[in-house]
Structures are given as structure tokens and as C-alpha cells.
Amino acid sequence: PSADELVIEDTSRSGDSISVTIRFRPLSEREIQRGDEITWYPDGDRLVRCDYVQPSAYGYDRVFGPSTATEAVYDVAARPVVKGAMEGINGTVFAYGVTSSGKTHTMHGDQNCPGIIPLAIKDVFSLIQETPGREFLLRVSYLEIYNEVINDLLDPTGQNLRVREDAQGTYVEGIKEEVVLSPGHALSFIAAGEEHRHVGSNNFNLFSSRSHTIFTMMIESSDRGDEYDGAMYSQLNLIDLAGSESSKTETTGLRRREGSYINKSLLTLGTVIGKLSEGRATHIPYRDSKLTRLLQSSLSGHGHVSLICTITPASSNMEETHNTLKFASRAKRVEIYASRNRLVDEKSLIKKYQREISSLKQELDEFRRGMLGGASQEEIMILRQQLEEGQVKMQSRLEEEEDAKAALMSRIQRLTKLILVSTKTNIPVLTDSSRLQHQNSVSEEDKLSSSQDSTTVVQNDSTSKDTLSSALPDPLDEINGLRSASGDPSSVTGSGQDSMQVGITESDHLDLLIEQVKMLAGEIAFGTSSLKRLIEQSIEDPEGTKNQIENLEHEIQQKRRHLRALEQKIMESGEASVANASMVDMQQTITKLTAQCNEKAFDLELKSADNRVLQEQLQQKSMEINDLQEKVLRLEAQLIPKTNISPEQCTHQEILDLKSKLQSKEVETEKLKYQHLEVIEENRDLINQNHKLSEEAAYAKELASSAAVELKNLAEEVTKLSIQNARQAKELLISQEMAHSRVPVRKGRPAGRGRDEVGTWSLDLEDMKMELLARKKREAALEAALAEKELLEEEYKKKFDEAKKKELSLENDLAGMWVLVAKLKRGAFSISDLNVDDRSINLADITNDAKENKGDTNVALVEKQVSDDTVKSLTAEEYRSPEFEPLLVRLKAKIQEMKEKETDPLSDKDGNSHVCKVCFESATAAVLLPCRHFCCKS
Ligand SMILES: Nc1ncnc2c1ncn2[C@@H]1O[C@H](COP(=O)(O)OP(=O)(O)OP(=O)(O)O)[C@@H](O)[C@H]1O
């Protein structure tokens, strides 16, 4: 590009301004495979250039190429901000860029390449170590802004939190703040928070951040000397923004919704930065998004702000990268006037703790004075004397007072533990509490001793590791450190051997061990979440991540072992403290137990005495029972020799007989019931058969009727032919007669002509004869066909008659069945009734039964059969009885109706006969008889 194409932004600052750093990442595997080329590239330390757009270059505070490590970026872009925060100036570091440009990589990093956040945490603790004149109180919070909703990542219940404002700026109401004591401790909170963060995948990034996250360290410090200059307070915000998404980002549904929220809040951030960069007093729309609202105090110039723009060089993102660079340029023009924050005493937590500690110390001193001074000394002597004499009451009073003192000490210790101080302090250590502070700082020193920069902090450090994992404390080292610090009580308390001091040291030891366990658990959670990420990444790059996964797994296993060792230690400590419990307590317990034992022994004696009495009673009772049994046996033996059957026995025999009879009857009844069931089954079969036969009969009727129609047609044809025949025969006769009568007349005519005429006539005659013959033949054939048809009809008729007979017999069977059923029914109720004469069966009962059981169709059949039988079998007297008369009339009518129906198989559904069944002549309505044919008459 020519010189006039080049536009270099002004990098000189009038005052303080937002520091802007650009960080390039290398082309990803995916981009290379896609055929992406490098468009934007770093040109030296301060320029970013592209050969395809206008303006073609931008200048910033610092530009890092793709091969730069995060530590280098940290040194330039974050370390000054962290330093300022330690001195009471608010600081904000945030990563901005398109999706997949490397924001999370820069801010969080991973196990091998720690990001800005872990490096800042480590730096904060290093700086505490380097500031012996001050004491610090550190708290952390971690939140995400997801779809314009603020969620607490340290407390899953803290959802949709509200932004509030006070004199110091905006803050999130109800956010959880955790006091942190070491880098590992702080990182464990991040690891826990990461588990709740919203992450999803898009076509550019498998683990795309779907929310903006803000990790905040609240740093409070105050001077340790007597010259109190008030407390300082600052906030260090470390922000990982979600990436802006272009139209190229393929998202649907939820992802698109998230994307639109992300873009909207980034747009507001751009507008706010744009307005701020103009430097005019206009309305700044901080309230348009949660992000700008929370960053309001930082962006409005009350602290250091460092913007790290992450850039992908890929040609597919050229336009978006250009926008990022323009945003970065605008941000660079924003002026800030960072000032130190001072806290009024009431607001300072560290001061509050300090005040509480000094008042507690005072209380403790007074308590001690009271215990040791003047008359109390004598009292103590007396108490001791009484204790030796076993006066439990006095001893417990002494213990109560010791407990109160121990509680005070532990409260002081707990509060002191939260305040971090450097081990480089030269302030003389005189009081117990300051010794405890020293002890806590030793452990902090241990934690920091393994960090990268610790050679400048701790003199006796020998280990220096590169990775973040090495920045975390080794729990076993910490255990050893704690052992050396608290294992010898005299080294902590100075006053030596009394039991109270030992107790405090042990509880202190236990507290710290528990703290270590918590930290280690957090580290394991952090490791596990990193492992999860690595395993997910391994899908894309199995070879590259294999070693990392193995190392991480190994590290997690080691940490788990350490955790178990710590837990073991805690258990041992617990047991030890139990072992140190007062002997007097034990004596008391033994006395109590002995008294209880004595009581129990007395109870036991009473119970065994009772037992003896009961046993005696039992023996007596069993003897009585034996006597009674013998008596029974004797009586039975007396009964057996009697041979004669007593009247009672006779009755018994009868009963037995009756019983057996009853049993046989029952068996019989069962049999009958079984038969009854069988009959019902048979009956059902017969009904089915009957139904089938009826169908067959109907079919036969149809066949017969069609055959009749055919026969009729044939007969008609035959008649026609006969008539025709007769006519022709007549004609023949006439023509013969005519021929005979014409012959003499023709004699007078010329011979030739007369001969011709006769020839013609004879020829005609011949023809007619032939025709007659043919007709006769045809007639004979038709007659033969007719005869065949008649035969066929005869056959059908036979079949029909057979079916009819079968139906009739089935009907009879069915009726018989019903009669039998009725009989059996009666028999089932009373066996004796079975012997009753058939004639006594009530007809109405049978028909009713039939109606109930089989419906009206079968009723007709039953009625028919039964009526026939009944009429035959009824006695004259019964027959005449008025009770039977209507029934008989009805039955007869029914039978008649059925007979009528059956007489004419050719009748239609209304019973009108249209064809004579014998001669198949049509029957007219006017004729009463089916037809007048001779065969019918006969
Ligand atoms: N400087 C770098 N060097 C090597 N790899 C990098 C670098 N920066 C980013 N990456 C890799 O690029 C990929 C995407 O990075 P990262 O997830 O940090 O992007 P992001 O900007 O946070 O994306 P999003 O906005 O979607 O969350 C990751 O696999 C990461 O390891």
C-alpha cells in the first residue's frame, strides 16, 4: 500500500485513556481446511494491517502476533491494572472480539496456558507478599449476563439479580462474595462457577461463550502500623465477553436468541464507547444494557480500563475483524481519570474486623487479668485443690471459664485468618493473635512459594514451575507447613504446656486442615471441568489433546490422593483431640457407668428371683397336665372293651348312612349338572346346524326357482315351435292338396311348360318336407332338453325335501333338548322331581325357559314341538282345561302358518304364487288354483 493509503491512529495520549491491546490468534485447523487465507496481520508491535480494505492499517498501544504467549499479553495489558487495583484504583480488563477469536483462551486459558484471570489472581497474592506494611482482605464474586439476566455463578440460587447504584457506583444486589485466602482458593471458586456458565456450540466454535462473565476481586487494605491512614478499597473486574455473531454464524432457535442478546449488548457497549470517545457531555446510554450498566463506573473514568481485542486473521472473518478494530480505535480515544478510592471507616470490612479483633483481645486480657490477679489466684488454688479432691462441681466451673476463653481465642483467630499479610513483616510479634497471623502468613507463603514469580517473594523457595497448576499449592507441602507451624504448641503460644493453649492449637490446626480440603476439592473440580473440556476438544484433535488429557488425569488422581491424606489427617486430629479430653470427664463417666452398672445388677437379681418363682409354677402346671393326660388315657382304655353297640352308636350308624346317601346324591347332582352343561353345548351345536341347513334350504329354493324360470322359457319355446310346426304341416297339406288339384288342368297346356310347373311344385314340396324334418329334429332336441331340465328339477326337489326333513328332525331334536333342559333344570333343584311323569311338565314353564334362554326364534320351534308332544300326551282332562286353550290355539295357528309357507317353494316373500310348482305355468291373480294345467288338476 502507498503511504497515503495508510492511516495510523494517533497512539499518543493526552491524559489517561483506555489501554487497547490487540492479540492475533493463529488460523485454526478448520479455517485452514476451509481454505481461509490471512487477511489482517500484525505489522510490528503497534500496527495491524490488511491489504484489502480502507483504511488499511490501525495503530494501538500494543499488537501481539499469533505466537505470543498469554503471559506476555498479561504483562502489558493487565499487570498495570492489577497493580493499580492493589493500590486502591479500580481496574477493568476485558476481552472483546468476534466469536472464536480467542477471548476465553485469553481470559481463562487452560491448564497449560493460564489466562489473564489466573495470572491476575496469582499476581494479587504476590503483591500482598510484597507489601509488608499493609494488611489485605480479599473477596471474590463471579457472575454472568445471559440473555440480559444476571446470574450468580458462585451461588446457583442467585438468578436474575438486580443492578443497584450507590455513591461508589453500580453493584449487583445480593451477589455472593467469598473471602479468599490463596490463589488455589480463588481458582476453586472460578472452577465451580464455570460449571454453571452458559456455553454452547456454533459453526465457528465448539465451546462458544453464550454469556458475558465478570469475575471481580474486591481488594481492601489498610496500613498495619499505628499510624492509621484509613482503608483503601478497589475492585478488579476481569471480563470475558461473549463473541459478536455475524450472519455467517449458523444458529437456530435458542442460539439465535442468545446471539441477538449478545449482539445487542455489544452494540450498546460500542455506542457507549463511541460517545465517551467523542468527549462531549452528551447522554451516555449506560442503562441500555446490563453490561454497560455494570461497567458504568469503570467506563466513566473511575479506574484503569484495559481492552484486549482478540483477532482472527481468517479471510472469512475479514469484515467482522475490521469492525472489531474500529471499535478498538474508538475505545482508545476514551479518556479516563483514575483516582484512588478511600473508604470511610464504617464501610471498611477490614476495619470492622480489626476493631472486633482489638475489642476481643481487650476482653481476653481482662479475662486473663481476672483469672490470674489477686484473690482470683487464691481462688484458682482452691479450685485446683478441690479438683484434686475430686470436687466435680468446681472443676466444671473452671472448665466453663476455660471454654469461654477458648471461644474468644478461636473467634479472634478466625477473623485474623481472613486478613492477609506479608511474611516479610518486621513488626515485632508479641501478642498471641499476631503470632497466629504469622502462622497464617506462613501457609500463604507456602502457597505462593511455588508460583512462577515467587523467587522474588520468598527467600527459601527452591521450586519454580511454569504452569498454572504449579501456582496452586501442593496440599502435602501445606500439611507439612502447617505441621511445622502448629505441631509444636510452644512455637505458637510461647507460654507452654497448659491444656488450654494445646486445645486452641489443635482446633486451629483442624480448621486449617479443613480449609485445605475445601481448596483441594475446588482444585479437583477445576481440573475435572478442564478435563471435560479437553475430552470434548479431543473429538476434533485426538492426537494433540491425548497427552494433555493423560497429564490432567494423573494430576487429578494425585490431588485425590492428597485429599484423602488430608481427610485422614483431619480424622486423626479429631481422634487426638478426643484423646486429650479431660481425665476428669472420663472419671465422671466411669463413676456414672459404675452406678448404672450397680443399678442394672440389682435389677438383674430381682429379675432372676422372679424367674425362679415362675419356673417353679411352670413345673407344677406341667405335672398337673401329665396327671390329666393319664386320666384321659385310663378312661379311653375303659371304653374300648365294650363290644355291644349302644343306642347312641346306632344313631351314629344311621347318620353315617345318611351322610353317604347324601354324598351319593351330591355326586349324582354333580353328574346331572355336568350333563346339563353338555346338553346346552349340544343344543348350541344343533342350533348352529339348523341355521346352516336353513341357509342351504334357502339356497336350494333359489336354485329351484331359477330352474323353474328356465324351464318355463323352454316350455314357451317348445310351444311356439309346436305351433309353428303345426302351421307348417297345415301349409304343407294345403300345398299338397293344391298340387293334386292343379295336375289335370295342366294337361291342356303345352307339354314343356306343364312339366316345368310340376317340377317346381315338387321341388317346393321337397323343400318343405326338409324344413319340416329339421323342425321336428329341433323339437325333439328341445323336448330332450326339457326332459333334462325336468330331471334336474326333480333332483332339486329331492334335495329340498331332504333338507326340509333334516330341518324338521333338527327342530324336533331341539325341542326335545329344550324339554330335557327344562327337566334337568327342575332336576337340579330337586332330585326327586326327576321321577315325575313327563306329562306333568308345565308347558308354560318350558316356553318361558326357552324364551329366557334362547329368544323368540327358538321359542317358535319349541312351541311347535312341545305343542305336538303335549297335545299327544296330555290327558283329555288336561287338554280341555281353559288354561291350555289359548296356547293351543296359538300353536295351531303357528303350525298352519308354517305349513302354508312350506307348501309353495316358489312363493315370494308375500306368499303370492306366481308359477305353478308342478307345471310351471304362470298363475294369474284371477285364478284361485295355481294353474289349469291337467297335471295340477290331477
Ligand atoms: N492465541 C491462541 N493461540 C492458539 N489457539 C487459540 C488462541 N486463541 C484462541 N485459540 C483457540 O481458538 C478456539 C476458540 O477460542 P475461544 O473459545 O477462546 O474463542 P472465543 O472468542 O472465546 O469464542 P466465543 O466468543 O464463541 O466464546 C479455541 O480452541 C482456542 O484454543
The ligand as an ORCA input file, in Angstrom:
! r2SCAN-3c Opt
* xyz 0 1
  N      -3.796    -17.277     20.784
  C      -4.237    -18.500     20.542
  N      -3.393    -19.493     20.271
  C      -3.838    -20.731     19.998
  N      -5.124    -21.096     19.986
  C      -6.032    -20.149     20.232
  C      -5.651    -18.824     20.519
  N      -6.758    -18.095     20.727
  C      -7.786    -18.948     20.592
  N      -7.371    -20.184     20.306
  C      -8.212    -21.369     20.070
  O      -9.332    -20.972     19.275
  C     -10.511    -21.600     19.699
  C     -11.581    -20.567     20.029
  O     -11.132    -19.765     21.097
  P     -12.087    -19.209     22.235
  O     -13.052    -20.225     22.683
  O     -11.223    -18.616     23.260
  O     -12.874    -18.123     21.414
  P     -13.890    -17.018     21.966
  O     -13.537    -15.732     21.346
  O     -13.982    -17.071     23.434
  O     -15.216    -17.544     21.292
  P     -16.709    -17.245     21.767
  O     -16.973    -15.804     21.650
  O     -17.538    -18.036     20.783
  O     -16.820    -17.770     23.141
  C     -10.124    -22.442     20.914
  O      -9.962    -23.756     20.503
  C      -8.799    -21.868     21.366
  O      -7.995    -22.854     21.968
*
